[in-house]
Amino acid sequence: MSRIGDRSRLNLAKAVDKGAKFAAKLDGESILAAAPAIKSLADTGDKVHQWSAASVTPVLRLELIAGARAELPELPPELDVAMEVTPLAQE
């Protein structure tokens, strides 16, 4: 997708949008009948808009040196993180 021009990408995005609007009006039985075409439409949308790449969660490891009373900070729940405190080895 990176090799196609901006105009072609815009036209593909418009076509995906039109197809998605059409698919949204279908009833369940029609959606099942058109499933391969809808999947193709979704795959094209993914390539044009890079949805898969946008959904990859970056990994970040941050190590802090803190005293014995170190506490984990409060983070917003929408941040999907795992935190733990690992005590420093005593020398």
mmCIF file as gemmi writes it, N, C-alpha and C atoms, coordinates in Angstrom:
data_model
loop_
_atom_site.group_PDB
_atom_site.id
_atom_site.type_symbol
_atom_site.label_atom_id
_atom_site.label_alt_id
_atom_site.label_comp_id
_atom_site.label_asym_id
_atom_site.label_entity_id
_atom_site.label_seq_id
_atom_site.pdbx_PDB_ins_code
_atom_site.Cartn_x
_atom_site.Cartn_y
_atom_site.Cartn_z
_atom_site.occupancy
_atom_site.B_iso_or_equiv
_atom_site.pdbx_formal_charge
_atom_site.auth_seq_id
_atom_site.auth_asym_id
_atom_site.pdbx_PDB_model_num
ATOM 1 N N . MET Axp A 1 ? 0.819 -1.198 0 1 0 ? 1 A 1
ATOM 2 C CA . MET Axp A 1 ? 0 0 0 1 0 ? 1 A 1
ATOM 3 C C . MET Axp A 1 ? 0.857 1.253 0 1 0 ? 1 A 1
ATOM 4 N N . SER Axp A 2 ? 2.051 1.158 0.521 1 0 ? 2 A 1
ATOM 5 C CA . SER Axp A 2 ? 2.882 2.354 0.609 1 0 ? 2 A 1
ATOM 6 C C . SER Axp A 2 ? 3.319 2.857 -0.767 1 0 ? 2 A 1
ATOM 7 N N . ARG Axp A 3 ? 3.252 1.997 -1.775 1 0 ? 3 A 1
ATOM 8 C CA . ARG Axp A 3 ? 3.704 2.391 -3.105 1 0 ? 3 A 1
ATOM 9 C C . ARG Axp A 3 ? 2.616 3.044 -3.944 1 0 ? 3 A 1
ATOM 10 N N . ILE Axp A 4 ? 1.371 2.937 -3.528 1 0 ? 4 A 1
ATOM 11 C CA . ILE Axp A 4 ? 0.324 3.564 -4.341 1 0 ? 4 A 1
ATOM 12 C C . ILE Axp A 4 ? 0.235 5.037 -3.98 1 0 ? 4 A 1
ATOM 13 N N . GLY Axp A 5 ? -0.259 5.814 -4.894 1 0 ? 5 A 1
ATOM 14 C CA . GLY Axp A 5 ? -0.347 7.247 -4.683 1 0 ? 5 A 1
ATOM 15 C C . GLY Axp A 5 ? -1.46 7.63 -3.718 1 0 ? 5 A 1
ATOM 16 N N . ASP Axp A 6 ? -1.357 8.851 -3.236 1 0 ? 6 A 1
ATOM 17 C CA . ASP Axp A 6 ? -2.366 9.351 -2.296 1 0 ? 6 A 1
ATOM 18 C C . ASP Axp A 6 ? -3.761 9.371 -2.914 1 0 ? 6 A 1
ATOM 19 N N . ARG Axp A 7 ? -3.832 9.709 -4.192 1 0 ? 7 A 1
ATOM 20 C CA . ARG Axp A 7 ? -5.138 9.755 -4.863 1 0 ? 7 A 1
ATOM 21 C C . ARG Axp A 7 ? -5.774 8.367 -4.928 1 0 ? 7 A 1
ATOM 22 N N . SER Axp A 8 ? -4.968 7.35 -5.27 1 0 ? 8 A 1
ATOM 23 C CA . SER Axp A 8 ? -5.484 5.981 -5.319 1 0 ? 8 A 1
ATOM 24 C C . SER Axp A 8 ? -5.921 5.528 -3.932 1 0 ? 8 A 1
ATOM 25 N N . ARG Axp A 9 ? -5.137 5.862 -2.907 1 0 ? 9 A 1
ATOM 26 C CA . ARG Axp A 9 ? -5.48 5.489 -1.538 1 0 ? 9 A 1
ATOM 27 C C . ARG Axp A 9 ? -6.808 6.157 -1.129 1 0 ? 9 A 1
ATOM 28 N N . LEU Axp A 10 ? -6.978 7.417 -1.502 1 0 ? 10 A 1
ATOM 29 C CA . LEU Axp A 10 ? -8.221 8.12 -1.198 1 0 ? 10 A 1
ATOM 30 C C . LEU Axp A 10 ? -9.406 7.452 -1.901 1 0 ? 10 A 1
ATOM 31 N N . ASN Axp A 11 ? -9.234 7.086 -3.169 1 0 ? 11 A 1
ATOM 32 C CA . ASN Axp A 11 ? -10.31 6.422 -3.905 1 0 ? 11 A 1
ATOM 33 C C . ASN Axp A 11 ? -10.652 5.064 -3.304 1 0 ? 11 A 1
ATOM 34 N N . LEU Axp A 12 ? -9.631 4.317 -2.885 1 0 ? 12 A 1
ATOM 35 C CA . LEU Axp A 12 ? -9.893 3.037 -2.22 1 0 ? 12 A 1
ATOM 36 C C . LEU Axp A 12 ? -10.629 3.252 -0.898 1 0 ? 12 A 1
ATOM 37 N N . ALA Axp A 13 ? -10.239 4.27 -0.162 1 0 ? 13 A 1
ATOM 38 C CA . ALA Axp A 13 ? -10.911 4.566 1.105 1 0 ? 13 A 1
ATOM 39 C C . ALA Axp A 13 ? -12.38 4.915 0.869 1 0 ? 13 A 1
ATOM 40 N N . LYS Axp A 14 ? -12.659 5.678 -0.175 1 0 ? 14 A 1
ATOM 41 C CA . LYS Axp A 14 ? -14.049 6.014 -0.518 1 0 ? 14 A 1
ATOM 42 C C . LYS Axp A 14 ? -14.843 4.761 -0.884 1 0 ? 14 A 1
ATOM 43 N N . ALA Axp A 15 ? -14.212 3.868 -1.655 1 0 ? 15 A 1
ATOM 44 C CA . ALA Axp A 15 ? -14.89 2.629 -2.056 1 0 ? 15 A 1
ATOM 45 C C . ALA Axp A 15 ? -15.179 1.747 -0.839 1 0 ? 15 A 1
ATOM 46 N N . VAL Axp A 16 ? -14.219 1.662 0.076 1 0 ? 16 A 1
ATOM 47 C CA . VAL Axp A 16 ? -14.43 0.879 1.305 1 0 ? 16 A 1
ATOM 48 C C . VAL Axp A 16 ? -15.572 1.483 2.113 1 0 ? 16 A 1
ATOM 49 N N . ASP Axp A 17 ? -15.603 2.804 2.196 1 0 ? 17 A 1
ATOM 50 C CA . ASP Axp A 17 ? -16.67 3.476 2.935 1 0 ? 17 A 1
ATOM 51 C C . ASP Axp A 17 ? -18.039 3.19 2.312 1 0 ? 17 A 1
ATOM 52 N N . LYS Axp A 18 ? -18.135 3.272 0.996 1 0 ? 18 A 1
ATOM 53 C CA . LYS Axp A 18 ? -19.398 2.979 0.312 1 0 ? 18 A 1
ATOM 54 C C . LYS Axp A 18 ? -19.82 1.534 0.544 1 0 ? 18 A 1
ATOM 55 N N . GLY Axp A 19 ? -18.861 0.624 0.439 1 0 ? 19 A 1
ATOM 56 C CA . GLY Axp A 19 ? -19.164 -0.787 0.666 1 0 ? 19 A 1
ATOM 57 C C . GLY Axp A 19 ? -19.604 -1.051 2.093 1 0 ? 19 A 1
ATOM 58 N N . ALA Axp A 20 ? -18.96 -0.402 3.046 1 0 ? 20 A 1
ATOM 59 C CA . ALA Axp A 20 ? -19.319 -0.583 4.455 1 0 ? 20 A 1
ATOM 60 C C . ALA Axp A 20 ? -20.726 -0.05 4.727 1 0 ? 20 A 1
ATOM 61 N N . LYS Axp A 21 ? -21.06 1.084 4.124 1 0 ? 21 A 1
ATOM 62 C CA . LYS Axp A 21 ? -22.412 1.636 4.297 1 0 ? 21 A 1
ATOM 63 C C . LYS Axp A 21 ? -23.465 0.7 3.711 1 0 ? 21 A 1
ATOM 64 N N . PHE Axp A 22 ? -23.144 0.099 2.557 1 0 ? 22 A 1
ATOM 65 C CA . PHE Axp A 22 ? -24.066 -0.855 1.946 1 0 ? 22 A 1
ATOM 66 C C . PHE Axp A 22 ? -24.217 -2.087 2.834 1 0 ? 22 A 1
ATOM 67 N N . ALA Axp A 23 ? -23.099 -2.62 3.315 1 0 ? 23 A 1
ATOM 68 C CA . ALA Axp A 23 ? -23.13 -3.82 4.154 1 0 ? 23 A 1
ATOM 69 C C . ALA Axp A 23 ? -23.89 -3.568 5.454 1 0 ? 23 A 1
ATOM 70 N N . ALA Axp A 24 ? -23.8 -2.357 5.973 1 0 ? 24 A 1
ATOM 71 C CA . ALA Axp A 24 ? -24.485 -2.021 7.227 1 0 ? 24 A 1
ATOM 72 C C . ALA Axp A 24 ? -26.006 -2.085 7.078 1 0 ? 24 A 1
ATOM 73 N N . LYS Axp A 25 ? -26.509 -1.948 5.864 1 0 ? 25 A 1
ATOM 74 C CA . LYS Axp A 25 ? -27.958 -1.977 5.628 1 0 ? 25 A 1
ATOM 75 C C . LYS Axp A 25 ? -28.495 -3.398 5.413 1 0 ? 25 A 1
ATOM 76 N N . LEU Axp A 26 ? -27.59 -4.371 5.241 1 0 ? 26 A 1
ATOM 77 C CA . LEU Axp A 26 ? -28.016 -5.745 4.955 1 0 ? 26 A 1
ATOM 78 C C . LEU Axp A 26 ? -28.59 -6.419 6.195 1 0 ? 26 A 1
ATOM 79 N N . ASP Axp A 27 ? -29.518 -7.356 5.971 1 0 ? 27 A 1
ATOM 80 C CA . ASP Axp A 27 ? -30.004 -8.165 7.089 1 0 ? 27 A 1
ATOM 81 C C . ASP Axp A 27 ? -29.024 -9.313 7.32 1 0 ? 27 A 1
ATOM 82 N N . GLY Axp A 28 ? -29.205 -10.033 8.4 1 0 ? 28 A 1
ATOM 83 C CA . GLY Axp A 28 ? -28.275 -11.09 8.781 1 0 ? 28 A 1
ATOM 84 C C . GLY Axp A 28 ? -28.061 -12.138 7.718 1 0 ? 28 A 1
ATOM 85 N N . GLU Axp A 29 ? -29.145 -12.585 7.086 1 0 ? 29 A 1
ATOM 86 C CA . GLU Axp A 29 ? -29.037 -13.62 6.057 1 0 ? 29 A 1
ATOM 87 C C . GLU Axp A 29 ? -28.236 -13.127 4.858 1 0 ? 29 A 1
ATOM 88 N N . SER Axp A 30 ? -28.453 -11.885 4.476 1 0 ? 30 A 1
ATOM 89 C CA . SER Axp A 30 ? -27.712 -11.308 3.347 1 0 ? 30 A 1
ATOM 90 C C . SER Axp A 30 ? -26.234 -11.133 3.69 1 0 ? 30 A 1
ATOM 91 N N . ILE Axp A 31 ? -25.96 -10.784 4.932 1 0 ? 31 A 1
ATOM 92 C CA . ILE Axp A 31 ? -24.565 -10.645 5.361 1 0 ? 31 A 1
ATOM 93 C C . ILE Axp A 31 ? -23.847 -11.987 5.263 1 0 ? 31 A 1
ATOM 94 N N . LEU Axp A 32 ? -24.519 -13.059 5.719 1 0 ? 32 A 1
ATOM 95 C CA . LEU Axp A 32 ? -23.912 -14.386 5.618 1 0 ? 32 A 1
ATOM 96 C C . LEU Axp A 32 ? -23.663 -14.773 4.164 1 0 ? 32 A 1
ATOM 97 N N . ALA Axp A 33 ? -24.605 -14.453 3.293 1 0 ? 33 A 1
ATOM 98 C CA . ALA Axp A 33 ? -24.443 -14.785 1.878 1 0 ? 33 A 1
ATOM 99 C C . ALA Axp A 33 ? -23.305 -13.993 1.245 1 0 ? 33 A 1
ATOM 100 N N . ALA Axp A 34 ? -23.108 -12.77 1.721 1 0 ? 34 A 1
ATOM 101 C CA . ALA Axp A 34 ? -22.072 -11.903 1.155 1 0 ? 34 A 1
ATOM 102 C C . ALA Axp A 34 ? -20.784 -11.91 1.973 1 0 ? 34 A 1
ATOM 103 N N . ALA Axp A 35 ? -20.642 -12.849 2.897 1 0 ? 35 A 1
ATOM 104 C CA . ALA Axp A 35 ? -19.501 -12.864 3.821 1 0 ? 35 A 1
ATOM 105 C C . ALA Axp A 35 ? -18.139 -12.781 3.129 1 0 ? 35 A 1
ATOM 106 N N . PRO Axp A 36 ? -17.88 -13.551 2.058 1 0 ? 36 A 1
ATOM 107 C CA . PRO Axp A 36 ? -16.559 -13.43 1.419 1 0 ? 36 A 1
ATOM 108 C C . PRO Axp A 36 ? -16.294 -12.025 0.865 1 0 ? 36 A 1
ATOM 109 N N . ALA Axp A 37 ? -17.296 -11.418 0.285 1 0 ? 37 A 1
ATOM 110 C CA . ALA Axp A 37 ? -17.122 -10.062 -0.246 1 0 ? 37 A 1
ATOM 111 C C . ALA Axp A 37 ? -16.926 -9.05 0.884 1 0 ? 37 A 1
ATOM 112 N N . ILE Axp A 38 ? -17.657 -9.23 1.996 1 0 ? 38 A 1
ATOM 113 C CA . ILE Axp A 38 ? -17.519 -8.318 3.129 1 0 ? 38 A 1
ATOM 114 C C . ILE Axp A 38 ? -16.141 -8.478 3.771 1 0 ? 38 A 1
ATOM 115 N N . LYS Axp A 39 ? -15.656 -9.717 3.841 1 0 ? 39 A 1
ATOM 116 C CA . LYS Axp A 39 ? -14.308 -9.941 4.375 1 0 ? 39 A 1
ATOM 117 C C . LYS Axp A 39 ? -13.267 -9.272 3.491 1 0 ? 39 A 1
ATOM 118 N N . SER Axp A 40 ? -13.432 -9.38 2.191 1 0 ? 40 A 1
ATOM 119 C CA . SER Axp A 40 ? -12.515 -8.736 1.263 1 0 ? 40 A 1
ATOM 120 C C . SER Axp A 40 ? -12.547 -7.22 1.44 1 0 ? 40 A 1
ATOM 121 N N . LEU Axp A 41 ? -13.74 -6.685 1.626 1 0 ? 41 A 1
ATOM 122 C CA . LEU Axp A 41 ? -13.907 -5.25 1.872 1 0 ? 41 A 1
ATOM 123 C C . LEU Axp A 41 ? -13.179 -4.837 3.158 1 0 ? 41 A 1
ATOM 124 N N . ALA Axp A 42 ? -13.353 -5.625 4.211 1 0 ? 42 A 1
ATOM 125 C CA . ALA Axp A 42 ? -12.698 -5.326 5.492 1 0 ? 42 A 1
ATOM 126 C C . ALA Axp A 42 ? -11.181 -5.434 5.363 1 0 ? 42 A 1
ATOM 127 N N . ASP Axp A 43 ? -10.698 -6.44 4.629 1 0 ? 43 A 1
ATOM 128 C CA . ASP Axp A 43 ? -9.254 -6.585 4.418 1 0 ? 43 A 1
ATOM 129 C C . ASP Axp A 43 ? -8.68 -5.39 3.667 1 0 ? 43 A 1
ATOM 130 N N . THR Axp A 44 ? -9.409 -4.924 2.667 1 0 ? 44 A 1
ATOM 131 C CA . THR Axp A 44 ? -8.963 -3.752 1.923 1 0 ? 44 A 1
ATOM 132 C C . THR Axp A 44 ? -8.943 -2.527 2.825 1 0 ? 44 A 1
ATOM 133 N N . GLY Axp A 45 ? -9.993 -2.383 3.635 1 0 ? 45 A 1
ATOM 134 C CA . GLY Axp A 45 ? -10.022 -1.271 4.587 1 0 ? 45 A 1
ATOM 135 C C . GLY Axp A 45 ? -8.851 -1.322 5.545 1 0 ? 45 A 1
ATOM 136 N N . ASP Axp A 46 ? -8.508 -2.515 5.985 1 0 ? 46 A 1
ATOM 137 C CA . ASP Axp A 46 ? -7.368 -2.685 6.893 1 0 ? 46 A 1
ATOM 138 C C . ASP Axp A 46 ? -6.074 -2.232 6.219 1 0 ? 46 A 1
ATOM 139 N N . LYS Axp A 47 ? -5.893 -2.598 4.958 1 0 ? 47 A 1
ATOM 140 C CA . LYS Axp A 47 ? -4.677 -2.208 4.245 1 0 ? 47 A 1
ATOM 141 C C . LYS Axp A 47 ? -4.627 -0.701 3.994 1 0 ? 47 A 1
ATOM 142 N N . VAL Axp A 48 ? -5.77 -0.118 3.621 1 0 ? 48 A 1
ATOM 143 C CA . VAL Axp A 48 ? -5.809 1.317 3.329 1 0 ? 48 A 1
ATOM 144 C C . VAL Axp A 48 ? -5.602 2.143 4.599 1 0 ? 48 A 1
ATOM 145 N N . HIS Axp A 49 ? -6.278 1.753 5.669 1 0 ? 49 A 1
ATOM 146 C CA . HIS Axp A 49 ? -6.251 2.549 6.899 1 0 ? 49 A 1
ATOM 147 C C . HIS Axp A 49 ? -5.243 2.052 7.939 1 0 ? 49 A 1
ATOM 148 N N . GLN Axp A 50 ? -4.605 0.922 7.657 1 0 ? 50 A 1
ATOM 149 C CA . GLN Axp A 50 ? -3.608 0.334 8.551 1 0 ? 50 A 1
ATOM 150 C C . GLN Axp A 50 ? -4.177 0.099 9.956 1 0 ? 50 A 1
ATOM 151 N N . TRP Axp A 51 ? -5.387 -0.478 10.004 1 0 ? 51 A 1
ATOM 152 C CA . TRP Axp A 51 ? -6.029 -0.742 11.294 1 0 ? 51 A 1
ATOM 153 C C . TRP Axp A 51 ? -5.236 -1.741 12.118 1 0 ? 51 A 1
ATOM 154 N N . SER Axp A 52 ? -4.73 -2.797 11.496 1 0 ? 52 A 1
ATOM 155 C CA . SER Axp A 52 ? -3.984 -3.808 12.241 1 0 ? 52 A 1
ATOM 156 C C . SER Axp A 52 ? -2.733 -3.216 12.867 1 0 ? 52 A 1
ATOM 157 N N . ALA Axp A 53 ? -2.031 -2.397 12.105 1 0 ? 53 A 1
ATOM 158 C CA . ALA Axp A 53 ? -0.81 -1.787 12.625 1 0 ? 53 A 1
ATOM 159 C C . ALA Axp A 53 ? -1.135 -0.847 13.781 1 0 ? 53 A 1
ATOM 160 N N . ALA Axp A 54 ? -2.277 -0.188 13.711 1 0 ? 54 A 1
ATOM 161 C CA . ALA Axp A 54 ? -2.653 0.756 14.77 1 0 ? 54 A 1
ATOM 162 C C . ALA Axp A 54 ? -3.06 0.042 16.052 1 0 ? 54 A 1
ATOM 163 N N . SER Axp A 55 ? -3.461 -1.208 15.956 1 0 ? 55 A 1
ATOM 164 C CA . SER Axp A 55 ? -3.932 -1.907 17.141 1 0 ? 55 A 1
ATOM 165 C C . SER Axp A 55 ? -2.825 -2.619 17.903 1 0 ? 55 A 1
ATOM 166 N N . VAL Axp A 56 ? -1.612 -2.584 17.376 1 0 ? 56 A 1
ATOM 167 C CA . VAL Axp A 56 ? -0.499 -3.221 18.063 1 0 ? 56 A 1
ATOM 168 C C . VAL Axp A 56 ? -0.11 -2.353 19.258 1 0 ? 56 A 1
ATOM 169 N N . THR Axp A 57 ? -0.077 -2.973 20.417 1 0 ? 57 A 1
ATOM 170 C CA . THR Axp A 57 ? 0.281 -2.248 21.625 1 0 ? 57 A 1
ATOM 171 C C . THR Axp A 57 ? 1.794 -2.241 21.78 1 0 ? 57 A 1
ATOM 172 N N . PRO Axp A 58 ? 2.386 -1.059 21.868 1 0 ? 58 A 1
ATOM 173 C CA . PRO Axp A 58 ? 3.832 -1.021 22.045 1 0 ? 58 A 1
ATOM 174 C C . PRO Axp A 58 ? 4.23 -1.547 23.425 1 0 ? 58 A 1
ATOM 175 N N . VAL Axp A 59 ? 5.382 -2.144 23.489 1 0 ? 59 A 1
ATOM 176 C CA . VAL Axp A 59 ? 5.887 -2.678 24.746 1 0 ? 59 A 1
ATOM 177 C C . VAL Axp A 59 ? 6.909 -1.689 25.296 1 0 ? 59 A 1
ATOM 178 N N . LEU Axp A 60 ? 6.764 -1.364 26.539 1 0 ? 60 A 1
ATOM 179 C CA . LEU Axp A 60 ? 7.674 -0.435 27.193 1 0 ? 60 A 1
ATOM 180 C C . LEU Axp A 60 ? 8.07 -1.016 28.533 1 0 ? 60 A 1
ATOM 181 N N . ARG Axp A 61 ? 9.352 -1.068 28.764 1 0 ? 61 A 1
ATOM 182 C CA . ARG Axp A 61 ? 9.834 -1.529 30.058 1 0 ? 61 A 1
ATOM 183 C C . ARG Axp A 61 ? 10.6 -0.375 30.682 1 0 ? 61 A 1
ATOM 184 N N . LEU Axp A 62 ? 10.167 0.018 31.838 1 0 ? 62 A 1
ATOM 185 C CA . LEU Axp A 62 ? 10.773 1.131 32.54 1 0 ? 62 A 1
ATOM 186 C C . LEU Axp A 62 ? 11.221 0.631 33.902 1 0 ? 62 A 1
ATOM 187 N N . GLU Axp A 63 ? 12.503 0.71 34.154 1 0 ? 63 A 1
ATOM 188 C CA . GLU Axp A 63 ? 13.024 0.261 35.435 1 0 ? 63 A 1
ATOM 189 C C . GLU Axp A 63 ? 13.416 1.485 36.25 1 0 ? 63 A 1
ATOM 190 N N . LEU Axp A 64 ? 12.944 1.528 37.47 1 0 ? 64 A 1
ATOM 191 C CA . LEU Axp A 64 ? 13.249 2.631 38.369 1 0 ? 64 A 1
ATOM 192 C C . LEU Axp A 64 ? 13.993 2.107 39.58 1 0 ? 64 A 1
ATOM 193 N N . ILE Axp A 65 ? 14.904 2.89 40.041 1 0 ? 65 A 1
ATOM 194 C CA . ILE Axp A 65 ? 15.57 2.567 41.3 1 0 ? 65 A 1
ATOM 195 C C . ILE Axp A 65 ? 14.88 3.41 42.364 1 0 ? 65 A 1
ATOM 196 N N . ALA Axp A 66 ? 14.31 2.723 43.338 1 0 ? 66 A 1
ATOM 197 C CA . ALA Axp A 66 ? 13.559 3.429 44.366 1 0 ? 66 A 1
ATOM 198 C C . ALA Axp A 66 ? 13.894 2.839 45.722 1 0 ? 66 A 1
ATOM 199 N N . GLY Axp A 67 ? 13.498 3.557 46.75 1 0 ? 67 A 1
ATOM 200 C CA . GLY Axp A 67 ? 13.727 3.081 48.104 1 0 ? 67 A 1
ATOM 201 C C . GLY Axp A 67 ? 12.815 1.922 48.442 1 0 ? 67 A 1
ATOM 202 N N . ALA Axp A 68 ? 12.95 1.416 49.649 1 0 ? 68 A 1
ATOM 203 C CA . ALA Axp A 68 ? 12.19 0.249 50.093 1 0 ? 68 A 1
ATOM 204 C C . ALA Axp A 68 ? 10.69 0.514 50.136 1 0 ? 68 A 1
ATOM 205 N N . ARG Axp A 69 ? 10.304 1.772 50.241 1 0 ? 69 A 1
ATOM 206 C CA . ARG Axp A 69 ? 8.872 2.1 50.344 1 0 ? 69 A 1
ATOM 207 C C . ARG Axp A 69 ? 8.268 2.479 48.999 1 0 ? 69 A 1
ATOM 208 N N . ALA Axp A 70 ? 8.85 2 47.946 1 0 ? 70 A 1
ATOM 209 C CA . ALA Axp A 70 ? 8.34 2.328 46.612 1 0 ? 70 A 1
ATOM 210 C C . ALA Axp A 70 ? 6.932 1.784 46.45 1 0 ? 70 A 1
ATOM 211 N N . GLU Axp A 71 ? 6.073 2.613 45.906 1 0 ? 71 A 1
ATOM 212 C CA . GLU Axp A 71 ? 4.693 2.208 45.639 1 0 ? 71 A 1
ATOM 213 C C . GLU Axp A 71 ? 4.433 2.341 44.145 1 0 ? 71 A 1
ATOM 214 N N . LEU Axp A 72 ? 3.545 1.52 43.655 1 0 ? 72 A 1
ATOM 215 C CA . LEU Axp A 72 ? 3.176 1.59 42.246 1 0 ? 72 A 1
ATOM 216 C C . LEU Axp A 72 ? 2.276 2.791 42.027 1 0 ? 72 A 1
ATOM 217 N N . PRO Axp A 73 ? 2.504 3.539 40.965 1 0 ? 73 A 1
ATOM 218 C CA . PRO Axp A 73 ? 1.647 4.694 40.7 1 0 ? 73 A 1
ATOM 219 C C . PRO Axp A 73 ? 0.255 4.255 40.233 1 0 ? 73 A 1
ATOM 220 N N . GLU Axp A 74 ? -0.716 5.115 40.443 1 0 ? 74 A 1
ATOM 221 C CA . GLU Axp A 74 ? -2.069 4.872 39.927 1 0 ? 74 A 1
ATOM 222 C C . GLU Axp A 74 ? -2.098 5.302 38.47 1 0 ? 74 A 1
ATOM 223 N N . LEU Axp A 75 ? -2.547 4.404 37.61 1 0 ? 75 A 1
ATOM 224 C CA . LEU Axp A 75 ? -2.641 4.714 36.194 1 0 ? 75 A 1
ATOM 225 C C . LEU Axp A 75 ? -4.089 4.582 35.737 1 0 ? 75 A 1
ATOM 226 N N . PRO Axp A 76 ? -4.473 5.334 34.701 1 0 ? 76 A 1
ATOM 227 C CA . PRO Axp A 76 ? -5.841 5.229 34.189 1 0 ? 76 A 1
ATOM 228 C C . PRO Axp A 76 ? -6.142 3.802 33.73 1 0 ? 76 A 1
ATOM 229 N N . PRO Axp A 77 ? -7.369 3.32 33.937 1 0 ? 77 A 1
ATOM 230 C CA . PRO Axp A 77 ? -7.707 1.941 33.578 1 0 ? 77 A 1
ATOM 231 C C . PRO Axp A 77 ? -7.612 1.656 32.075 1 0 ? 77 A 1
ATOM 232 N N . GLU Axp A 78 ? -7.686 2.689 31.224 1 0 ? 78 A 1
ATOM 233 C CA . GLU Axp A 78 ? -7.614 2.438 29.783 1 0 ? 78 A 1
ATOM 234 C C . GLU Axp A 78 ? -6.198 2.073 29.336 1 0 ? 78 A 1
ATOM 235 N N . LEU Axp A 79 ? -5.214 2.309 30.191 1 0 ? 79 A 1
ATOM 236 C CA . LEU Axp A 79 ? -3.86 1.847 29.887 1 0 ? 79 A 1
ATOM 237 C C . LEU Axp A 79 ? -3.753 0.393 30.318 1 0 ? 79 A 1
ATOM 238 N N . ASP Axp A 80 ? -3.537 -0.461 29.375 1 0 ? 80 A 1
ATOM 239 C CA . ASP Axp A 80 ? -3.453 -1.888 29.658 1 0 ? 80 A 1
ATOM 240 C C . ASP Axp A 80 ? -2.007 -2.209 30.026 1 0 ? 80 A 1
ATOM 241 N N . VAL Axp A 81 ? -1.707 -2.118 31.329 1 0 ? 81 A 1
ATOM 242 C CA . VAL Axp A 81 ? -0.332 -2.321 31.773 1 0 ? 81 A 1
ATOM 243 C C . VAL Axp A 81 ? -0.278 -3.332 32.903 1 0 ? 81 A 1
ATOM 244 N N . ALA Axp A 82 ? 0.858 -3.941 33.033 1 0 ? 82 A 1
ATOM 245 C CA . ALA Axp A 82 ? 1.134 -4.828 34.159 1 0 ? 82 A 1
ATOM 246 C C . ALA Axp A 82 ? 2.358 -4.252 34.86 1 0 ? 82 A 1
ATOM 247 N N . MET Axp A 83 ? 2.25 -4.083 36.175 1 0 ? 83 A 1
ATOM 248 C CA . MET Axp A 83 ? 3.363 -3.51 36.921 1 0 ? 83 A 1
ATOM 249 C C . MET Axp A 83 ? 3.699 -4.409 38.093 1 0 ? 83 A 1
ATOM 250 N N . GLU Axp A 84 ? 4.97 -4.395 38.454 1 0 ? 84 A 1
ATOM 251 C CA . GLU Axp A 84 ? 5.398 -5.124 39.633 1 0 ? 84 A 1
ATOM 252 C C . GLU Axp A 84 ? 6.609 -4.427 40.211 1 0 ? 84 A 1
ATOM 253 N N . VAL Axp A 85 ? 6.798 -4.609 41.496 1 0 ? 85 A 1
ATOM 254 C CA . VAL Axp A 85 ? 7.971 -4.053 42.159 1 0 ? 85 A 1
ATOM 255 C C . VAL Axp A 85 ? 8.916 -5.21 42.432 1 0 ? 85 A 1
ATOM 256 N N . THR Axp A 86 ? 10.143 -5.061 41.945 1 0 ? 86 A 1
ATOM 257 C CA . THR Axp A 86 ? 11.164 -6.06 42.197 1 0 ? 86 A 1
ATOM 258 C C . THR Axp A 86 ? 12.207 -5.417 43.102 1 0 ? 86 A 1
ATOM 259 N N . PRO Axp A 87 ? 12.357 -5.93 44.323 1 0 ? 87 A 1
ATOM 260 C CA . PRO Axp A 87 ? 13.329 -5.318 45.239 1 0 ? 87 A 1
ATOM 261 C C . PRO Axp A 87 ? 14.748 -5.479 44.706 1 0 ? 87 A 1
ATOM 262 N N . LEU Axp A 88 ? 15.578 -4.498 45.023 1 0 ? 88 A 1
ATOM 263 C CA . LEU Axp A 88 ? 16.981 -4.57 44.649 1 0 ? 88 A 1
ATOM 264 C C . LEU Axp A 88 ? 17.687 -5.617 45.476 1 0 ? 88 A 1
ATOM 265 N N . ALA Axp A 89 ? 18.619 -6.299 44.876 1 0 ? 89 A 1
ATOM 266 C CA . ALA Axp A 89 ? 19.408 -7.303 45.612 1 0 ? 89 A 1
ATOM 267 C C . ALA Axp A 89 ? 20.296 -6.59 46.62 1 0 ? 89 A 1
ATOM 268 N N . GLN Axp A 90 ? 20.352 -7.109 47.814 1 0 ? 90 A 1
ATOM 269 C CA . GLN Axp A 90 ? 21.198 -6.535 48.859 1 0 ? 90 A 1
ATOM 270 C C . GLN Axp A 90 ? 22.627 -7.018 48.663 1 0 ? 90 A 1
ATOM 271 N N . GLU Axp A 91 ? 23.578 -6.111 48.651 1 0 ? 91 A 1
ATOM 272 C CA . GLU Axp A 91 ? 24.971 -6.49 48.452 1 0 ? 91 A 1
ATOM 273 C C . GLU Axp A 91 ? 25.7 -6.545 49.768 1 0 ? 91 A 1
